[in-house]
């Protein structure tokens, strides 16, 4: 038996232990946060459009895995991509919370168009995939979702290209949040090739060792980092205890949970 025969399995076991510790440490706090947000969202007079998605059991993990298709065919579209307000509106229509008494799985025409654009990138692209994941969890049967497998394949192909390019151009540190978000969403969509060992190690490298939470903004000036945070929606980004990013921590824990689940 060579030294590598011993070292490699040991390294894998240590990484797995680190992942388990990370998830075990944050999962109880994450569950408490979900429960607190769900209760707050469903209080009388303070109904939240995303309340159904905060209930236990809404999100389901993949049962089968596949890989992204580098040769997938698509026609490049043109025009505006979705913004945060449009994304929220379309998702709330799926959940049936857009208006009182609204039916779930509703797909307004503007949502059908903007959620299938093929020229978008960054957070616009990841939220297109997010939309189709919501539809899957709700079991929506609108004709748009008859092609859900194709669109999830296409979006994750494009998101894979984004991550590869960021890695090749050595820009992961500058765009660590979207890099990690792509891993989390496409992992949840069932694409196993996002679970690369080097990508897992990169995510773990952005964890604050003492606090356990994550900070992924990386300018040389801490004040410039805070400007980046300020540019994000107040709803989706907050500085949490330990001087960490709430959004960075959420996507990191989600992605690492995918790595852990896939490793079993």
Buried (B, 14 or more C-beta within 10 A) or exposed (E): EEEEEEEEEEEEEEBBEBBEEBBEEBEEEBEEBBEEBBEEBBEEEEEBBBBBBBEEEEBEEBEEEBBBBEEEEBEEEEEEBBEBEBBBBBBBBBBBBBEEEEEBBBBEEEBEEBBBBBBBEBBBBBBBBBBBBBBBBBEBEBEBBEEBBBBBBBBBBBBBBBBEEBBEEEEBBBBBBBBBBBBBBBBBBBBBEBBBEEBBEBBBEBBEEEBBBBBBBBEEEEEEBBEBBEEBEEEEBEEBEBEBBBBBBBBBBBBBBBBBBBEE
